[in-house]
Amino acid sequence: METPLLKDIIIIFGLSIGVLFLFHRIWVPAIVGFLVTGILVGPHGLGLIHAVHEVEGLAEVGVVLLLFIIGIEFSLKKFLQIKKLILIGGSVQVVLTISLITFAATQFGVSFEKAVFIGFLISLSSTAIVFKIIQDKSEIDSPHGKIILGILIFQDIVFVPMILVTPFLSGLEQNIWGSILLLFAKGVGVILFVIIGTKWVIPKLLYHIVKTRSRELFMLSVFVICFAIAWFTNLLGLSFALGGFLAGLIISETEYNHQVISNILPFRDIFTSFFFISIGMLLDVGFLVKEPAMILLLTLSVLVIKSIISFFASQTMGFPLSVNVLVGLAVCQVGEFSFVLFETGLKYKLFSTDDDIYHYILSVTILTMTITPFITNLAPGVSKLLLRLPLPKKVVHGWLSPSKEEEKAESLKDHLIIIGFGVNGRNLARAAKVANIPYVIIDMNPETVKKEGLKGEPIFFGDASYDSILEHVNCSSAKVVVVAISDSVASKRMIETIRRLNPKAHIIVRTRFLHEMLPLYNLGADDVIPQEYETSVEIFARVMANYLIPKDEIERLITEVRADGYEMLRSLSKEPISLSNLKLHLSDVEITALRVGQESFIVGQSLAQMDLRKKYGVTVLAIKRDSTILSDPIRDTKLTTKDVLIVLGQPDKIAKLNLLLKNK
């Protein structure tokens, strides 16, 4: 007996494989591929699918699982970390979008209630597409990545009350005050349900299930919890999607949340593919061909309006133009939750599938989602073009520019500039303070700047890719500049600006991946530290320690591995060797600083007595004693406790000398 659903699933996934493979080759996200697949197989395309309602049922399961994962990943801790970005950026973006779209829609004769609902739909952006894009680009921790995440989180939260308000907009709720009280009671009930489930029920239930050590039992329990809560919220007159989010929120506060995500992800990916395919199936290609000019005009209008509003939302928090442009162009599309909200509107008769408005909104939504990856790729170029315009200084640099440390920073010479005050930046500042190295910090998180500034840190708010920001910290006189951020695109802009302002500065850049090293070296970086490579070195060291290899031998091996590895990586650059970067191209030697230990037996001996060059193959280039540098030490110079020797030699020989300087 033929099963239509099974046949349709084979057609859907078979065609998806071909479309996704093609889109992968041209760097287009998989979600767009699913939308295109839906357009092709749907009733308005090739008409290959017959079990349309069954596919929509699978799509609804995908929505529940999608919101379930979002609920798990949404934690109060993450909320508190970026609460300002969520509350200010998100509320400004959503409120202004709803207000402007409502006004525009009423001017075209749409009733106020429908206009507000259209504002709800347009205000939401695609969490799935945008989050995937910034995650693939490793920009989650960048300033614009955090703002984008804050706006998306706010939209995911406000999506819930939008669903609750929809019945009132439809006019089907005649008893307004009774409905408001009922809605309030439902809200209180849901909050109590979440609190009770989070504190007492779900953690204890999962604890006893986990004790059985049965993977199958654990997975089944998680699915039952997810869909039972979704079913419960549906009984209350709320949506399945809200139930999925609440279920994820409850599990997010347990210690099993990461295991749940790892188990659910494969199922979520399968079922959410049905969701995006079902969205594509809704697009009426005939209507698109019939009204191309109006649809393109509306699509362009939505993209421009949402970009400008999101730009303004980021601007209100004091961020510079380059960040605001990236934020605005990232969240300018209409999102997948708009379709979930649309289903609620259809249910309450706000629209019908025969309305032209329905087809206009549907077409605009799908088109904006489809072109989002291309817009985000163009965003850095758009930012550069706008920077050439004669814009006000506060728009270009942001309105949070510290000034109380300005005179002190401009008086510094041979100082260290730290760009980015994350974990790496904090550790570097702490080390510089201990070593009495003068330093200044540039960071783009206004909360961090304010907090650390009150602690007395010489920290400035700004984008270090701008001349004026670097001039504030006297970049032209800096000795070392460390770019300790995780945004490779921003790092490239910063290196170009730093190298132009100070050709002699030693630029050290942190990056995530090995393939990013060559472009950074070519732009003028002196040292590029790839997190990927350093992680492998640390793993290597831990493995050696577990095999009881002596510590000094491990340190010697690490020195050799780093020397060989970084020289190998540097050799990727084909630039000619010059005197200024000669040190980087000497594969068998290095220049480093070694401190004489308090109990070292060489304390009190002269350089002539030690004869380090003959005995150890190491040359002493200079000696740092307190704040004095002996740049050309004579042979009779006697070594004292805590002297710092600047030496030249092979890595293994320097490692042996380092042990000698520390031992009795």
Secondary structure as GFF3:
##gff-version 3
##sequence-region A 1 664
A	DSSP	alpha_helix	4	25	.	.	.	ID=ss1
A	DSSP	alpha_helix	30	41	.	.	.	ID=ss2
A	DSSP	alpha_helix	52	73	.	.	.	ID=ss3
A	DSSP	alpha_helix	76	81	.	.	.	ID=ss4
A	DSSP	alpha_helix	83	84	.	.	.	ID=ss5
A	DSSP	pi_helix	85	90	.	.	.	ID=ss6
A	DSSP	alpha_helix	91	107	.	.	.	ID=ss7
A	DSSP	alpha_helix	112	123	.	.	.	ID=ss8
A	DSSP	alpha_helix	127	136	.	.	.	ID=ss9
A	DSSP	alpha_helix	143	170	.	.	.	ID=ss10
A	DSSP	alpha_helix	176	196	.	.	.	ID=ss11
A	DSSP	pi_helix	197	201	.	.	.	ID=ss12
A	DSSP	alpha_helix	202	211	.	.	.	ID=ss13
A	DSSP	alpha_helix	215	235	.	.	.	ID=ss14
A	DSSP	alpha_helix	240	252	.	.	.	ID=ss15
A	DSSP	alpha_helix	257	282	.	.	.	ID=ss16
A	DSSP	alpha_helix	285	290	.	.	.	ID=ss17
A	DSSP	alpha_helix	292	315	.	.	.	ID=ss18
A	DSSP	alpha_helix	321	330	.	.	.	ID=ss19
A	DSSP	alpha_helix	337	347	.	.	.	ID=ss20
A	DSSP	alpha_helix	356	387	.	.	.	ID=ss21
A	DSSP	alpha_helix	393	397	.	.	.	ID=ss22
A	DSSP	alpha_helix	406	410	.	.	.	ID=ss23
A	DSSP	beta_strand	416	419	.	.	.	ID=ss24
A	DSSP	alpha_helix	423	434	.	.	.	ID=ss25
A	DSSP	beta_strand	439	443	.	.	.	ID=ss26
A	DSSP	alpha_helix	446	454	.	.	.	ID=ss27
A	DSSP	beta_strand	459	461	.	.	.	ID=ss28
A	DSSP	alpha_helix	467	472	.	.	.	ID=ss29
A	DSSP	three_ten_helix	475	477	.	.	.	ID=ss30
A	DSSP	beta_strand	480	483	.	.	.	ID=ss31
A	DSSP	alpha_helix	488	501	.	.	.	ID=ss32
A	DSSP	beta_strand	506	511	.	.	.	ID=ss33
A	DSSP	three_ten_helix	514	516	.	.	.	ID=ss34
A	DSSP	alpha_helix	517	523	.	.	.	ID=ss35
A	DSSP	beta_strand	527	530	.	.	.	ID=ss36
A	DSSP	alpha_helix	531	546	.	.	.	ID=ss37
A	DSSP	alpha_helix	551	570	.	.	.	ID=ss38
A	DSSP	three_ten_helix	579	585	.	.	.	ID=ss39
A	DSSP	beta_strand	590	595	.	.	.	ID=ss40
A	DSSP	alpha_helix	607	610	.	.	.	ID=ss41
A	DSSP	alpha_helix	612	616	.	.	.	ID=ss42
A	DSSP	beta_strand	619	625	.	.	.	ID=ss43
A	DSSP	beta_strand	628	630	.	.	.	ID=ss44
A	DSSP	beta_strand	644	649	.	.	.	ID=ss45
A	DSSP	alpha_helix	651	662	.	.	.	ID=ss46
###
